[in-house]
Amino acid sequence: MERLRGGAGFAFTLCLAWLLIAFLILPLLVVIPISFTPERYLSMPEGEYSWRHYETLFTDRRWRKGIFDSTVVALGASCLAIILGTICAIGCWKLSSRLGETIRILALTPMIVPPIVHALGMYRVWVDYGLIDSYLGLILAHAMKGIPFVVISVSAVMSNFDPRLEQAARSLGAGPLTAMRLTILPNIWPGVLAGGVFAFAISWDEIVVALFLTRRAVYTLPRQIWDGIQDNISPAVAAVGVLLIFVTILAVLGKMAWDRRMAIREGRRA
């Protein structure tokens, strides 16, 4: 191991890894100073910084509506994706391996189909049911795109679940729903939580489906950003990016703190 760490191959791999990290992080760091520019166009601040573009996000009605609509749609879509995706994953786990795998593959098709094809198909169906430019229509569409991520995360956790726990609960008189609530759900909640986070992020960042299914009544933040870069790229877009980076960092730190707390609690029980 020491020979490997001191070799030229290890040094090259380490250098390549740091270059890759820099390639991924540096563009994010550039956005931060741009968001503080006093100009009305994208530029690096030269000795003067301004909060005007952050103020725009909370004073301009269009940006406030975009943030509100994205939050409502993402929360609704992630909750629906959690419910349907968890039910699908548990059902596939209970079925035979061949049938369960077939259903699981079908549930993952929204990840495979190009977004433009997905959006066109939903637009044709949503028109017939009057769901165009409505919160319900966009929530249903985004939930369909988030379900695969919940299915994947919950299925990964279910693969390590001992079915004898559910069988023991059933043998003691618990019904199917009670056995699932007392044995399965407490053990798969990390996968459910992870899938819900992914579903929320997918909905919050989605633009293709929103362009097809919304007009004016529902106007998500990605669409507001899209419209903002058509005429002139406003530094408010950079301010949005910085806020999203900050929220993401807080979410990751919160998840790490929660996992550490749960690990300590499990260690005390052991």
Contacts in CASP RR format, 6 or more apart in sequence:
PFRMAT RR
TARGET T0000
AUTHOR 0000-0000-0000
METHOD contacts of the structure
MODEL  1
MERLRGGAGFAFTLCLAWLLIAFLILPLLVVIPISFTPERYLSMPEGEYS
WRHYETLFTDRRWRKGIFDSTVVALGASCLAIILGTICAIGCWKLSSRLG
ETIRILALTPMIVPPIVHALGMYRVWVDYGLIDSYLGLILAHAMKGIPFV
VISVSAVMSNFDPRLEQAARSLGAGPLTAMRLTILPNIWPGVLAGGVFAF
AISWDEIVVALFLTRRAVYTLPRQIWDGIQDNISPAVAAVGVLLIFVTIL
AVLGKMAWDRRMAIREGRRA
4 10 0 8 1.000
28 245 0 8 1.000
31 238 0 8 1.000
31 241 0 8 1.000
31 242 0 8 1.000
31 245 0 8 1.000
32 242 0 8 1.000
32 245 0 8 1.000
33 44 0 8 1.000
33 45 0 8 1.000
34 42 0 8 1.000
34 43 0 8 1.000
34 44 0 8 1.000
34 45 0 8 1.000
34 235 0 8 1.000
34 238 0 8 1.000
35 53 0 8 1.000
35 54 0 8 1.000
35 235 0 8 1.000
35 238 0 8 1.000
35 239 0 8 1.000
35 241 0 8 1.000
35 242 0 8 1.000
36 45 0 8 1.000
36 49 0 8 1.000
36 50 0 8 1.000
36 51 0 8 1.000
36 53 0 8 1.000
37 43 0 8 1.000
37 44 0 8 1.000
37 45 0 8 1.000
37 49 0 8 1.000
37 50 0 8 1.000
37 53 0 8 1.000
37 235 0 8 1.000
38 45 0 8 1.000
38 48 0 8 1.000
38 49 0 8 1.000
38 50 0 8 1.000
38 52 0 8 1.000
39 235 0 8 1.000
40 232 0 8 1.000
40 234 0 8 1.000
40 235 0 8 1.000
41 232 0 8 1.000
41 233 0 8 1.000
41 234 0 8 1.000
41 235 0 8 1.000
42 233 0 8 1.000
42 235 0 8 1.000
42 238 0 8 1.000
43 235 0 8 1.000
53 234 0 8 1.000
53 235 0 8 1.000
53 236 0 8 1.000
53 238 0 8 1.000
53 239 0 8 1.000
54 239 0 8 1.000
54 243 0 8 1.000
56 63 0 8 1.000
56 234 0 8 1.000
56 236 0 8 1.000
56 239 0 8 1.000
57 63 0 8 1.000
57 64 0 8 1.000
57 67 0 8 1.000
57 236 0 8 1.000
57 239 0 8 1.000
57 240 0 8 1.000
57 243 0 8 1.000
58 64 0 8 1.000
60 236 0 8 1.000
62 219 0 8 1.000
62 224 0 8 1.000
63 221 0 8 1.000
63 224 0 8 1.000
63 236 0 8 1.000
63 240 0 8 1.000
65 219 0 8 1.000
65 224 0 8 1.000
66 219 0 8 1.000
66 220 0 8 1.000
66 221 0 8 1.000
66 223 0 8 1.000
66 224 0 8 1.000
67 221 0 8 1.000
69 135 0 8 1.000
69 218 0 8 1.000
69 219 0 8 1.000
69 220 0 8 1.000
69 221 0 8 1.000
70 203 0 8 1.000
70 204 0 8 1.000
70 220 0 8 1.000
70 221 0 8 1.000
70 222 0 8 1.000
71 204 0 8 1.000
72 135 0 8 1.000
73 135 0 8 1.000
73 138 0 8 1.000
73 139 0 8 1.000
73 142 0 8 1.000
73 203 0 8 1.000
73 218 0 8 1.000
73 220 0 8 1.000
74 142 0 8 1.000
74 200 0 8 1.000
74 203 0 8 1.000
74 204 0 8 1.000
75 200 0 8 1.000
76 139 0 8 1.000
76 143 0 8 1.000
76 203 0 8 1.000
77 138 0 8 1.000
77 139 0 8 1.000
77 140 0 8 1.000
77 141 0 8 1.000
77 142 0 8 1.000
77 143 0 8 1.000
77 145 0 8 1.000
77 146 0 8 1.000
77 199 0 8 1.000
77 200 0 8 1.000
77 203 0 8 1.000
78 143 0 8 1.000
78 146 0 8 1.000
78 196 0 8 1.000
78 197 0 8 1.000
78 199 0 8 1.000
78 200 0 8 1.000
78 203 0 8 1.000
80 139 0 8 1.000
80 140 0 8 1.000
80 143 0 8 1.000
81 142 0 8 1.000
81 143 0 8 1.000
81 146 0 8 1.000
81 147 0 8 1.000
81 149 0 8 1.000
81 150 0 8 1.000
81 195 0 8 1.000
81 196 0 8 1.000
81 199 0 8 1.000
82 150 0 8 1.000
82 192 0 8 1.000
82 195 0 8 1.000
82 196 0 8 1.000
82 199 0 8 1.000
84 143 0 8 1.000
84 147 0 8 1.000
84 150 0 8 1.000
85 107 0 8 1.000
85 147 0 8 1.000
85 150 0 8 1.000
85 151 0 8 1.000
85 154 0 8 1.000
86 150 0 8 1.000
86 154 0 8 1.000
86 188 0 8 1.000
86 192 0 8 1.000
88 103 0 8 1.000
88 104 0 8 1.000
88 107 0 8 1.000
88 147 0 8 1.000
88 150 0 8 1.000
88 151 0 8 1.000
89 104 0 8 1.000
89 150 0 8 1.000
89 151 0 8 1.000
89 154 0 8 1.000
89 155 0 8 1.000
89 158 0 8 1.000
90 154 0 8 1.000
90 158 0 8 1.000
90 180 0 8 1.000
90 184 0 8 1.000
90 188 0 8 1.000
91 100 0 8 1.000
91 103 0 8 1.000
92 100 0 8 1.000
92 101 0 8 1.000
92 103 0 8 1.000
92 104 0 8 1.000
92 107 0 8 1.000
92 151 0 8 1.000
92 155 0 8 1.000
93 100 0 8 1.000
93 155 0 8 1.000
93 158 0 8 1.000
93 161 0 8 1.000
95 103 0 8 1.000
104 151 0 8 1.000
104 155 0 8 1.000
107 147 0 8 1.000
107 148 0 8 1.000
107 151 0 8 1.000
108 148 0 8 1.000
108 151 0 8 1.000
108 152 0 8 1.000
109 148 0 8 1.000
110 118 0 8 1.000
110 144 0 8 1.000
110 145 0 8 1.000
110 146 0 8 1.000
110 147 0 8 1.000
110 148 0 8 1.000
111 148 0 8 1.000
111 149 0 8 1.000
115 206 0 8 1.000
115 208 0 8 1.000
115 209 0 8 1.000
116 208 0 8 1.000
118 144 0 8 1.000
118 145 0 8 1.000
118 208 0 8 1.000
118 209 0 8 1.000
119 141 0 8 1.000
119 208 0 8 1.000
119 209 0 8 1.000
119 211 0 8 1.000
119 212 0 8 1.000
119 213 0 8 1.000
120 212 0 8 1.000
122 141 0 8 1.000
122 144 0 8 1.000
122 209 0 8 1.000
122 212 0 8 1.000
122 213 0 8 1.000
123 132 0 8 1.000
123 212 0 8 1.000
123 213 0 8 1.000
126 132 0 8 1.000
126 137 0 8 1.000
126 141 0 8 1.000
126 213 0 8 1.000
131 137 0 8 1.000
131 140 0 8 1.000
131 213 0 8 1.000
132 213 0 8 1.000
132 214 0 8 1.000
132 215 0 8 1.000
133 213 0 8 1.000
133 214 0 8 1.000
133 215 0 8 1.000
133 216 0 8 1.000
133 217 0 8 1.000
133 218 0 8 1.000
134 217 0 8 1.000
134 218 0 8 1.000
135 218 0 8 1.000
137 213 0 8 1.000
138 209 0 8 1.000
138 210 0 8 1.000
138 213 0 8 1.000
138 214 0 8 1.000
138 218 0 8 1.000
138 220 0 8 1.000
141 209 0 8 1.000
141 213 0 8 1.000
142 199 0 8 1.000
142 202 0 8 1.000
142 203 0 8 1.000
142 206 0 8 1.000
142 209 0 8 1.000
143 199 0 8 1.000
143 203 0 8 1.000
145 199 0 8 1.000
145 202 0 8 1.000
145 203 0 8 1.000
145 206 0 8 1.000
145 209 0 8 1.000
146 198 0 8 1.000
146 199 0 8 1.000
146 202 0 8 1.000
146 203 0 8 1.000
147 199 0 8 1.000
149 195 0 8 1.000
149 196 0 8 1.000
149 198 0 8 1.000
149 199 0 8 1.000
149 202 0 8 1.000
150 192 0 8 1.000
150 195 0 8 1.000
150 196 0 8 1.000
150 198 0 8 1.000
150 199 0 8 1.000
152 195 0 8 1.000
153 191 0 8 1.000
153 192 0 8 1.000
153 194 0 8 1.000
153 195 0 8 1.000
153 196 0 8 1.000
153 198 0 8 1.000
154 188 0 8 1.000
154 191 0 8 1.000
154 192 0 8 1.000
154 195 0 8 1.000
156 191 0 8 1.000
157 187 0 8 1.000
157 188 0 8 1.000
157 190 0 8 1.000
157 191 0 8 1.000
158 184 0 8 1.000
158 188 0 8 1.000
161 184 0 8 1.000
161 187 0 8 1.000
161 188 0 8 1.000
165 183 0 8 1.000
165 184 0 8 1.000
165 187 0 8 1.000
166 179 0 8 1.000
166 180 0 8 1.000
166 183 0 8 1.000
166 184 0 8 1.000
168 183 0 8 1.000
169 175 0 8 1.000
169 178 0 8 1.000
169 179 0 8 1.000
169 182 0 8 1.000
169 183 0 8 1.000
170 176 0 8 1.000
170 179 0 8 1.000
174 182 0 8 1.000
185 192 0 8 1.000
197 251 0 8 1.000
197 255 0 8 1.000
204 221 0 8 1.000
204 222 0 8 1.000
205 222 0 8 1.000
206 220 0 8 1.000
206 222 0 8 1.000
207 220 0 8 1.000
207 222 0 8 1.000
207 223 0 8 1.000
207 226 0 8 1.000
210 218 0 8 1.000
210 220 0 8 1.000
210 222 0 8 1.000
210 223 0 8 1.000
211 223 0 8 1.000
211 226 0 8 1.000
214 220 0 8 1.000
214 223 0 8 1.000
221 240 0 8 1.000
225 237 0 8 1.000
225 240 0 8 1.000
228 234 0 8 1.000
228 237 0 8 1.000
229 237 0 8 1.000
END
